[in-house]
Amino acid sequence: MSERLPSALLASALIRRVHDAGGFAAVRAKGDPESGAFLLITLDRVNQTRLFERGLGPTGHPTMIDSTPADTSPDSVESYWRKRRDRDPDLWVIELDIPDGERFAAETIGAR
């Protein structure tokens, strides 16, 4: 048995935590319920869009990696995540509208 929690459970926990803190979270695309990766679309306090995904940091531990494209217009962000999803149909795409969305995600899905 794997030590890692299923992706569907982590996605649900993240959404619940964000809602409980007064923010908004929504699944834009469901990935593999057991082992799908996450791509998070976050809006910060000044409505700047950033994208993060869980990956391995320089120390070899899971961390949130900023994968924001250079153009952060709504159309560009939408195009970016759809292309990523086309290449990886197991990918979860979750939108978070809460201050410190990266921190919420890191605490919930197990990345530092």
URLINDA-V166139 format. One record per backbone hydrogen bond with DSSP energy under -1.0 kcal/mol. CO is the residue of the C=O (numbers start at 1). NH is the residue of the N-H. If there is no record, write none. Layout:
# URLINDA-V166139
co->CO nh->NH
co->CO nh->NH
This chain:
# URLINDA-V166139
co->6 nh->10
co->7 nh->11
co->8 nh->12
co->9 nh->13
co->10 nh->14
co->11 nh->15
co->12 nh->16
co->13 nh->17
co->14 nh->18
co->15 nh->19
co->16 nh->20
co->17 nh->21
co->18 nh->23
co->19 nh->22
co->24 nh->97
co->26 nh->95
co->29 nh->93
co->32 nh->36
co->33 nh->8
co->37 nh->92
co->39 nh->94
co->40 nh->52
co->41 nh->96
co->42 nh->50
co->44 nh->47
co->48 nh->44
co->50 nh->42
co->51 nh->67
co->52 nh->40
co->53 nh->65
co->55 nh->63
co->57 nh->60
co->61 nh->57
co->62 nh->112
co->63 nh->55
co->65 nh->53
co->73 nh->77
co->74 nh->78
co->75 nh->79
co->76 nh->80
co->77 nh->81
co->78 nh->82
co->79 nh->83
co->80 nh->84
co->81 nh->85
co->82 nh->86
co->83 nh->87
co->84 nh->88
co->88 nh->91
co->90 nh->32
co->92 nh->39
co->93 nh->28
co->93 nh->29
co->94 nh->41
co->95 nh->26
co->96 nh->43
co->97 nh->24
co->100 nh->104
co->101 nh->105
co->102 nh->106
co->103 nh->107
co->104 nh->108
co->105 nh->109
co->106 nh->111
